[in-house]
Amino acid sequence: MKKRQQSAEDPNLWSPERNQRLIALRQQGLSWGEIATAIGVSYWTVVERKRRLPASAFAVSTGASAADAPAQLRTADPLPAGHPLSWGAISDRPYHRDG
């Protein structure tokens, strides 16, 4: 007899406590694979379950908001591609200008 695989939709699999454990482990920074191992289900079962939970459940508050940014940054136009001030976000090489 073939063993029945557990589905992410199985109501017997996901209790409120297990949902909270999944959320808490993710907020601690564990990968979906690590969470699956900790809970004792497959990777895809965890991935499917997280798709059914609200995204806000996985939000990690940094305590910062746009209102905390200096007024100059909140109202400034975006910098053009390759601008010296934003160069470090895309490259670890020093900025240089041709010509």
N, C-alpha and C positions, 0 to 999 in steps of 0.2 A: 504494500500500500504506500502510495506516495504521500510525503508529508506536505500539508497545506502551507503555502507561503503566507506570511503575514502581509497584509496590505496597509498602506498609509491611511486607508479609509476605514479600516477595521475598528469599530467602536470599542472593542475589548482591549485594543492595543494602547489607545491614547486616553489616559485618564487626565484630569486637570493637573494632578501632581506631576505626571510624566511630561506634560506640556510645559509646566513651569521649570522642570529640570532641564529640558531642551533649551529653553530660553535663557536660563541662568548660565548654562555651560557655554552658550554662544556669546553671551555678554562678557564671559571671562576670557574670551578670545580663542576658544577651541575651534578647530576646523570641523566641517560637517562629518568628515570621516572619523575624527576623534570622538565626536558626540555619538555617532552610531555605535562605536565600540563601547563607550561608557554606558549607553542605554541598553545595548544588547540586540540591536536590529541592524538591518543592512543600511548601507550608505544611501541608497535610493529611497528607502522608506523614510529616512530622516529628511531628505531633500523634498520629497513629496509632502511631508507633514508641514514643513516650514512654509511651503507655498500656500497651505490652507490656513495658516495663522496670520493675523494682521501684521504688516510690516512694522508698525509702531511697537510691537512687542519686542523687537530686536534692536530698537534704537538705544544707543548709548549716549547719555547726556554728557557733553563736554563742559557745560556750565557757561559757555560763551555764546554770544548771539551777535547778530549784525549791529545791534545797538552799542555793543562794546567796542566796535572798531572806531578808529579816529574818524572824525567828520570828513577829512580829506579823502580817505579811502572809500567811504560810503558814497560819495558823490563824484568821484573821479571817473573819467572815461577809461575804457580798457586800453591797455598798452598794445601797440602793434606787435605782430609776430617778430621775434628776434630782438626785441628791445633789451638793452643792457640790464635794466632792473628786473626783468623776468627771465633772463637767460638761465639762471641757476635752476629754475624749475624744470628745464628740459635737457640740460647738459651739465656734466661735471667738468667740462673743459672751460678754460677761461674765455670770456667774451673778447672778441677782436673784430675790428671793422676793416673790411677790405678797402684798399685804396688809399 
